[in-house]
Amino acid sequence: MDGGLTITLISVAMFVGCFAFGFIPLLFRLSERSLQFVSILGAGLLCGTALAITIPEGVGLLEQSWRASSSSSDVPSSLKNKNGTSTENGTPPRFLIGWALTFGFTFMFLVDQIGSYLSMRDRASRLPNTVGITATLGLVIHAAADGFAVGAAVATGQVTVQVIVFLAVILHKAPAAFGLVTFLMHAGLEKKYIQGHLLAFSAAAPILAITTYFILHASGGSSQNQLTATGVGMLFSAGTFLYVATVHVLPEISSSRSRTGKPPSDLQWHTGAEGHHQQHLGLLESLTLILGVGLPMLLSLTLHDD
């Protein structure tokens, strides 16, 4: 299937799924325990996808780009380093790997810090509508990072990568959309404003996914530059996945066992909510998390690329 058509269909599916799931609290109540299991599975998928899919795929793309660069230039053996790679072919892959992972992780950290600061300041001013805007803005930025991951995945042309990254993103975004609407309802926003916030959140990932795909597809014009850009994009998204799963979702899942009525998942970080009481996960929760981590590996074995 053509890459442009693929990214369009995936983006539409993300938008419809996220908006529909976020609209549920406006229609009827969903079991908090059911939502928690979706969050746990999504957290496991994010970790498993980052560790088993996006990092290896990103490294592989950078290695392909490096080999293509090395083979395209006639460099005397005396100018090659001990690893057999040319010293005249630009930045080595190992540097780009560490840089992209670290930048993705740090980017999400800065988003959290800025969002937490703004939300605490807004809460001090006792303007609930402003708090709602801050919460939505933080989640929109998160969703945009997810969209970047999807766009980079489609740019690889690997069906396995596309399917697994899409599953990880949608299972993470769905509970976030549900939690956003629930929080905005508690904040006292009118239904029409809540729908506007949900629309912005749902559209962020598809828009950036499409944008990222076409930017990577057209980067530099050469196949080598496309491989490098896509590889860096995959590793950047892996860094964001690891941050969201380990710093956001897993601590929130553990602490949510001892709290009721709190906004789930990413929202706590963007609304200044406090009161974490760490507890171990139950047996079913632990098995669900392990399933989420292992599912990307199982899918990579059963889905074969051409």
C-alpha positions as CSV (number, residue, x, y, z in Angstrom):
1,M,0.0,0.0,0.0
2,D,1.2,3.5,-0.8
3,G,2.7,5.3,2.2
4,G,0.6,8.4,1.7
5,L,-2.6,6.3,1.8
6,T,-1.4,4.3,4.7
7,I,-0.6,7.3,6.9
8,T,-4.0,8.9,5.9
9,L,-5.9,5.8,7.0
10,I,-4.0,5.4,10.2
11,S,-4.5,9.1,11.0
12,V,-8.2,8.9,10.4
13,A,-8.4,5.7,12.6
14,M,-6.5,7.5,15.4
15,F,-8.7,10.5,15.3
16,V,-12.0,8.6,15.2
17,G,-10.9,6.2,17.9
18,C,-9.6,8.8,20.2
19,F,-12.6,11.1,19.8
20,A,-15.1,8.3,20.2
21,F,-13.4,7.0,23.4
22,G,-13.1,10.5,24.8
23,F,-16.8,11.1,24.1
24,I,-17.9,8.1,26.3
25,P,-17.9,10.1,29.6
26,L,-20.3,12.5,28.1
27,L,-22.7,9.7,27.4
28,F,-22.4,7.2,30.2
29,R,-20.0,6.0,32.9
30,L,-17.3,3.5,32.2
31,S,-15.9,1.2,34.9
32,E,-12.8,2.7,36.4
33,R,-11.3,-0.7,36.7
34,S,-11.8,-1.4,33.0
35,L,-10.1,1.9,32.2
36,Q,-7.2,1.0,34.5
37,F,-6.6,-2.3,32.6
38,V,-6.5,-0.4,29.3
39,S,-4.0,2.0,30.8
40,I,-1.8,-0.8,32.1
41,L,-1.9,-2.6,28.7
42,G,-1.1,0.7,27.0
43,A,1.9,1.3,29.3
44,G,3.2,-2.2,28.6
45,L,2.8,-1.7,24.9
46,L,4.7,1.6,25.0
47,C,7.6,0.0,26.9
48,G,7.7,-3.1,24.7
49,T,7.4,-1.1,21.5
50,A,10.2,1.2,22.4
51,L,12.5,-1.6,23.5
52,A,11.7,-4.3,21.0
53,I,10.6,-2.3,17.9
54,T,11.4,1.4,17.6
55,I,14.9,1.3,19.1
56,P,16.1,-1.7,17.0
57,E,14.4,-0.4,13.9
58,G,15.9,3.1,14.4
59,V,19.4,1.6,14.9
60,G,18.9,-0.6,11.8
61,L,18.0,2.4,9.6
62,L,21.0,4.4,10.8
63,E,23.3,1.5,10.1
64,Q,21.8,1.1,6.6
65,S,22.3,4.8,6.0
66,W,25.9,4.6,7.2
67,R,26.7,1.6,5.0
68,A,25.1,3.3,2.0
69,S,27.2,6.4,2.7
70,S,30.4,4.3,3.0
71,S,29.8,2.3,-0.1
72,S,29.0,5.3,-2.2
73,S,32.4,6.9,-1.7
74,D,35.8,5.6,-2.6
75,V,37.6,6.1,0.7
76,P,41.1,4.6,1.1
77,S,41.4,2.0,3.8
78,S,43.9,4.3,5.6
79,L,41.0,6.7,6.3
80,K,38.8,4.1,7.9
81,N,38.7,3.6,11.6
82,K,39.1,0.3,13.5
83,N,35.4,-0.5,13.1
84,G,35.7,-0.4,9.3
85,T,33.7,2.8,8.8
86,S,34.8,5.9,7.2
87,T,35.8,8.9,9.2
88,E,34.7,11.2,6.5
89,N,31.0,10.1,6.3
90,G,29.6,12.5,8.9
91,T,28.3,11.7,12.4
92,P,28.6,8.1,13.5
93,P,25.4,6.2,14.2
94,R,26.3,5.5,17.8
95,F,26.2,9.3,18.5
96,L,22.9,9.8,16.7
97,I,21.4,6.8,18.6
98,G,22.2,8.3,22.0
99,W,21.3,11.8,21.0
100,A,17.9,10.9,19.6
101,L,16.9,8.8,22.6
102,T,18.1,11.3,25.1
103,F,16.4,14.2,23.3
104,G,13.1,12.4,23.1
105,F,13.2,11.6,26.8
106,T,14.3,15.1,27.8
107,F,11.7,16.7,25.5
108,M,8.9,15.0,27.3
109,F,10.5,15.9,30.7
110,L,10.5,19.6,29.8
111,V,6.9,19.4,28.6
112,D,5.9,18.0,31.9
113,Q,7.8,20.6,33.9
114,I,6.4,23.5,32.0
115,G,2.9,22.0,32.1
116,S,3.1,21.3,35.9
117,Y,4.4,24.9,36.6
118,L,1.6,26.5,34.5
119,S,-1.1,24.3,36.0
120,M,0.0,25.0,39.6
121,R,0.0,28.8,38.9
122,D,-3.4,28.6,37.3
123,R,-4.8,26.6,40.3
124,A,-3.5,29.2,42.6
125,S,-5.4,31.8,40.7
126,R,-8.6,29.7,41.1
127,L,-9.5,29.8,37.5
128,P,-10.8,26.3,36.6
129,N,-11.2,27.1,32.9
130,T,-7.5,28.1,32.7
131,V,-6.6,24.8,34.4
132,G,-8.6,22.9,31.8
133,I,-6.7,24.7,29.0
134,T,-3.4,23.9,30.6
135,A,-4.3,20.3,31.0
136,T,-5.4,20.1,27.4
137,L,-2.3,21.9,26.1
138,G,0.0,19.4,27.9
139,L,-1.9,16.4,26.5
140,V,-2.0,17.9,23.0
141,I,1.9,18.2,23.1
142,H,2.0,14.6,24.2
143,A,-0.3,13.5,21.4
144,A,1.8,15.4,18.9
145,A,4.8,13.4,20.0
146,D,2.8,10.2,19.5
147,G,1.9,11.4,16.0
148,F,5.6,11.9,15.3
149,A,6.2,8.3,16.2
150,V,3.4,7.1,13.9
151,G,4.7,9.2,11.0
152,A,8.2,7.9,11.5
153,A,6.9,4.3,11.7
154,V,5.0,4.6,8.4
155,A,8.1,6.2,6.8
156,T,10.0,3.0,7.4
157,G,7.7,1.1,5.1
158,Q,7.7,-1.8,7.5
159,V,4.2,-3.2,8.2
160,T,5.3,-4.7,11.5
161,V,6.6,-1.4,12.8
162,Q,3.5,0.4,11.6
163,V,1.0,-2.0,13.3
164,I,2.8,-2.2,16.6
165,V,3.4,1.6,16.9
166,F,-0.2,2.3,16.0
167,L,-1.5,-0.1,18.7
168,A,0.8,1.3,21.3
169,V,-0.2,4.9,20.5
170,I,-4.0,4.3,20.3
171,L,-4.0,2.2,23.6
172,H,-2.2,5.1,25.3
173,K,-4.3,7.9,23.8
174,A,-7.7,6.3,24.4
175,P,-7.5,6.4,28.3
176,A,-5.9,9.8,28.1
177,A,-8.9,11.1,26.1
178,F,-11.3,9.6,28.5
179,G,-9.4,11.1,31.5
180,L,-9.2,14.5,29.8
181,V,-13.0,14.7,29.3
182,T,-13.6,13.4,32.9
183,F,-11.3,16.0,34.3
184,L,-12.9,18.8,32.3
185,M,-16.3,17.8,33.5
186,H,-15.2,17.9,37.1
187,A,-13.7,21.3,36.4
188,G,-17.1,22.6,35.4
189,L,-16.6,23.3,31.7
190,E,-19.7,23.4,29.5
191,K,-20.2,20.5,27.1
192,K,-19.5,22.5,24.0
193,Y,-16.1,23.6,25.4
194,I,-15.2,20.1,26.5
195,Q,-15.9,18.8,22.9
196,G,-13.6,21.5,21.6
197,H,-10.8,20.4,23.9
198,L,-11.4,16.8,22.9
199,L,-11.3,17.7,19.3
200,A,-7.9,19.5,19.7
201,F,-6.5,16.5,21.5
202,S,-7.8,14.0,19.0
203,A,-6.5,15.9,16.0
204,A,-3.0,16.6,17.3
205,A,-1.5,13.2,16.7
206,P,-3.1,12.6,13.2
207,I,-2.0,16.1,12.0
208,L,1.6,15.6,13.1
209,A,1.7,12.0,11.9
210,I,0.9,13.1,8.4
211,T,3.2,16.1,8.6
212,T,6.1,13.9,9.9
213,Y,5.6,11.3,7.2
214,F,5.8,13.7,4.3
215,I,8.7,15.6,5.8
216,L,10.7,12.4,6.3
217,H,9.6,11.1,2.9
218,A,11.0,14.2,1.2
219,S,14.0,14.9,3.5
220,G,17.0,15.7,1.4
221,G,15.7,13.8,-1.6
222,S,18.2,11.0,-1.3
223,S,17.5,7.6,0.1
224,Q,20.4,7.9,2.5
225,N,19.0,11.1,4.0
226,Q,15.6,9.5,4.3
227,L,17.0,6.5,6.2
228,T,18.9,8.8,8.6
229,A,16.0,11.1,9.2
230,T,13.6,8.2,9.7
231,G,16.0,6.4,12.0
232,V,16.5,9.5,14.2
233,G,12.7,10.0,14.2
234,M,12.1,6.4,15.4
235,L,14.7,6.7,18.2
236,F,13.3,10.1,19.3
237,S,9.9,8.5,19.5
238,A,11.3,5.7,21.5
239,G,12.7,8.1,24.0
240,T,9.2,9.8,24.4
241,F,7.6,6.3,24.8
242,L,9.9,5.3,27.5
243,Y,9.4,8.6,29.4
244,V,5.6,8.4,29.1
245,A,5.4,4.8,30.2
246,T,7.9,4.8,33.0
247,V,7.4,8.3,34.5
248,H,3.7,8.9,33.8
249,V,1.6,5.8,33.4
250,L,3.3,3.2,35.6
251,P,3.6,5.4,38.7
252,E,0.0,6.6,38.2
253,I,-1.3,3.1,37.9
254,S,0.4,2.0,41.1
255,S,-0.8,5.0,43.0
256,S,-4.3,4.9,41.6
257,R,-5.0,1.7,43.6
258,S,-5.1,3.8,46.8
259,R,-7.0,6.8,45.3
260,T,-10.5,7.4,44.0
261,G,-11.9,10.2,41.9
262,K,-8.5,11.3,40.6
263,P,-7.9,12.1,36.9
264,P,-6.0,9.1,35.5
265,S,-2.8,8.7,33.5
266,D,-1.0,11.8,32.1
267,L,-3.5,14.3,33.5
268,Q,-2.1,14.2,37.0
269,W,1.1,15.7,35.7
270,H,-0.6,18.6,33.9
271,T,-3.1,19.5,36.7
272,G,-0.7,19.6,39.7
273,A,-2.5,16.6,41.3
274,E,-0.6,15.2,44.3
275,G,-0.9,12.3,46.7
276,H,1.0,9.4,45.3
277,H,1.0,6.4,47.6
278,Q,3.1,3.7,45.9
279,Q,1.7,0.2,46.1
280,H,2.5,-3.0,44.2
281,L,0.3,-4.0,41.3
282,G,-2.1,-6.9,41.7
283,L,-1.6,-10.2,39.9
284,L,-4.0,-9.4,37.1
285,E,-2.5,-5.9,36.6
286,S,1.0,-7.4,36.6
287,L,0.1,-10.0,34.0
288,T,-1.6,-7.4,31.9
289,L,1.5,-5.2,32.0
290,I,3.7,-8.2,31.0
291,L,1.3,-9.0,28.2
292,G,1.6,-5.5,26.9
293,V,5.4,-5.6,27.1
294,G,5.6,-9.0,25.3
295,L,2.9,-8.3,22.7
296,P,5.2,-6.3,20.4
297,M,7.7,-9.1,20.3
298,L,5.0,-11.6,19.5
299,L,3.6,-9.4,16.8
300,S,7.0,-8.9,15.3
301,L,7.3,-12.7,14.9
302,T,3.9,-13.2,13.4
303,L,3.8,-10.2,11.1
304,H,6.3,-10.4,8.2
305,D,7.3,-7.6,5.9
306,D,7.8,-7.9,2.2
